[in-house]
Amino acid sequence: MDNDTKPAWLGCNEGLGAGAEASHPAQAFGIIDPDYARIFTQARILAWQYGWACLAHGTFTRDLDLLLVPWTDRAVRDAGGIVRRIADVCGLKVQGDPSKKPGGRLAWSLLLPGFSEVRWVDVSAFQPPAPQPPRVVVAHPGNVYDD
């Protein structure tokens, strides 16, 4: 295949290094399930109110994967409280305790109501860093401090 007939998506890996070969998307991506769209919208707004960002990840087919990231200095520390609030607002049920994931994340599964419901929402959250004590800088005459 020469460069004139090569699809644009084939060139998107240039400069990424070995093993970064892209494949042509097999399907259209995006949230097409109206319940998932509603849940993501509500979760994103709720997370923002507590100083967090809520991002959607994955294929949005079998389940909805959400990622919570502390976004502001005022982000509340209890990610579990935010997850429980998302479940309450969206009409979901938290299934069990959170599990530990790579990168220090905690993850919860939220179930949609209904006995025969086969969809669910996985929410994982990065924990905010521990609060740092205030830094004290002692100035001495003649010294310049560049913070």
C-alpha positions as CSV (number, residue, x, y, z in Angstrom):
1,M,0.0,0.0,0.0
2,D,1.5,3.3,-1.0
3,N,1.2,6.6,1.0
4,D,-1.4,8.0,-1.4
5,T,-3.9,5.1,-0.7
6,K,-3.0,4.5,3.0
7,P,-5.8,5.3,5.4
8,A,-5.2,8.2,7.7
9,W,-5.4,6.1,10.8
10,L,-2.4,4.0,9.7
11,G,-0.1,7.0,10.2
12,C,-1.2,7.9,13.7
13,N,1.5,5.7,15.3
14,E,4.5,7.5,13.9
15,G,6.9,8.4,16.7
16,L,5.2,6.2,19.3
17,G,7.9,3.4,19.1
18,A,7.8,-0.3,18.6
19,G,4.6,-2.2,19.3
20,A,2.4,0.9,18.8
21,E,0.7,-0.4,15.7
22,A,-2.9,0.8,15.5
23,S,-5.7,-1.4,14.2
24,H,-8.6,-0.1,12.2
25,P,-11.6,0.4,14.5
26,A,-14.0,-2.6,14.1
27,Q,-17.0,-0.6,15.3
28,A,-18.2,2.9,16.1
29,F,-17.3,4.0,19.6
30,G,-19.3,6.1,21.9
31,I,-22.1,5.8,24.5
32,I,-25.1,4.5,22.6
33,D,-27.0,3.0,25.5
34,P,-29.3,5.7,26.9
35,D,-29.0,4.5,30.4
36,Y,-25.2,4.6,30.2
37,A,-25.4,8.1,28.8
38,R,-27.7,9.2,31.6
39,I,-25.5,7.6,34.3
40,F,-22.3,9.1,32.9
41,T,-23.8,12.6,32.7
42,Q,-25.1,12.4,36.3
43,A,-21.8,10.9,37.6
44,R,-19.7,13.6,35.8
45,I,-21.8,16.5,37.3
46,L,-21.8,14.9,40.7
47,A,-18.1,14.3,40.8
48,W,-17.4,17.9,39.6
49,Q,-19.4,19.2,42.6
50,Y,-16.9,17.4,44.9
51,G,-13.8,18.5,43.1
52,W,-13.3,15.3,41.1
53,A,-13.2,14.6,37.3
54,C,-15.3,11.7,36.0
55,L,-14.1,10.1,32.8
56,A,-15.7,7.4,30.7
57,H,-13.4,4.6,29.4
58,G,-13.9,1.4,27.4
59,T,-16.3,0.2,24.7
60,F,-19.6,1.1,26.5
61,T,-21.1,-2.1,25.3
62,R,-21.2,-4.8,28.0
63,D,-20.6,-2.3,30.9
64,L,-19.8,1.3,31.5
65,D,-16.3,2.0,32.9
66,L,-15.9,5.3,34.8
67,L,-12.7,6.7,36.3
68,L,-12.7,9.2,39.1
69,V,-9.7,11.5,39.5
70,P,-9.2,14.1,42.2
71,W,-9.1,17.3,40.1
72,T,-8.9,20.3,42.5
73,D,-7.2,21.2,45.7
74,R,-10.6,21.1,47.4
75,A,-11.4,17.5,46.2
76,V,-13.1,15.6,49.0
77,R,-10.9,12.7,50.3
78,D,-13.5,10.0,50.4
79,A,-13.9,8.4,47.0
80,G,-16.2,5.8,48.4
81,G,-18.6,8.4,49.5
82,I,-18.7,9.8,46.0
83,V,-19.3,6.4,44.5
84,R,-22.2,5.7,47.0
85,R,-23.7,9.1,46.1
86,I,-23.4,8.3,42.3
87,A,-25.2,5.0,43.0
88,D,-27.9,6.7,44.9
89,V,-28.5,9.5,42.4
90,C,-28.4,7.1,39.4
91,G,-30.6,4.4,41.0
92,L,-27.8,1.8,41.2
93,K,-26.8,-0.6,43.9
94,V,-23.1,-0.8,45.1
95,Q,-22.1,-4.5,45.0
96,G,-19.7,-5.3,47.9
97,D,-16.6,-3.6,49.1
98,P,-14.1,-1.9,46.7
99,S,-11.3,-4.0,45.2
100,K,-7.7,-2.8,44.8
101,K,-6.5,-2.1,41.3
102,P,-3.1,-1.2,39.7
103,G,-1.9,2.4,40.2
104,G,-3.4,2.7,43.7
105,R,-7.0,2.7,42.4
106,L,-10.0,1.4,44.2
107,A,-12.8,-0.1,42.2
108,W,-16.5,-0.7,42.7
109,S,-19.2,-2.4,40.7
110,L,-22.6,-0.7,40.6
111,L,-25.6,-2.8,39.4
112,L,-28.6,-1.5,37.5
113,P,-31.9,-2.4,39.0
114,G,-33.9,-5.3,37.8
115,F,-33.7,-9.1,38.3
116,S,-32.8,-9.8,34.6
117,E,-30.5,-6.7,34.2
118,V,-27.2,-7.7,32.6
119,R,-25.6,-4.3,32.5
120,W,-23.4,-2.7,35.2
121,V,-21.1,0.2,35.9
122,D,-17.6,-0.2,37.0
123,V,-16.1,2.8,38.8
124,S,-12.5,3.1,39.8
125,A,-11.0,6.0,41.6
126,F,-7.5,7.3,42.2
127,Q,-7.0,8.3,45.8
128,P,-6.1,11.9,46.4
129,P,-2.5,12.5,47.7
130,A,-2.1,12.9,51.5
131,P,-2.4,16.5,52.6
132,Q,1.0,18.1,53.0
133,P,1.8,20.2,56.0
134,P,2.3,23.9,55.3
135,R,5.8,24.7,54.2
136,V,7.7,27.2,56.3
137,V,10.3,29.3,54.6
138,V,12.6,31.3,56.9
139,A,14.1,34.3,55.1
140,H,17.5,35.6,56.0
141,P,18.7,39.1,55.0
142,G,20.4,39.0,51.6
143,N,19.0,35.6,50.5
144,V,16.7,35.3,47.6
145,Y,14.1,32.5,47.6
146,D,12.5,31.5,44.3
147,D,9.5,29.3,45.0
